[in-house]
Amino acid sequence: DLDNNSSCACSARVLQAYALFEMKNGNQVFSLMLMKRAVDMDERLKPVLEWWQFREARSKSASYSLRFQPRPYRQSHLNSNT
């Protein structure tokens, strides 16, 4: 199982590098998603999420998800006789 943990940590570092690349190219929300996945694989990378770029991406991510939530379907449309 030691090899599995080692490869997981290695994969997490690759995801971290990809996340930093995406952040540099302006893809903040996607970068945050990648970095969260990397942290899931290796908790030692968690401090990176406190960098200002990722804090800013979290605020953008929150406002993005609030703006693009699906609207609830109104039942009254189904009961319309017109």
Secondary structure, DSSP 8 states (H G I E B T S, - for coil): -HHHHHHHHHHHHHHHHHHHHHHHTT-HHHHHHHHHHHHHH-GGGGGGGGSHHHHHHHHHHHHHHHHT------GGGTT---
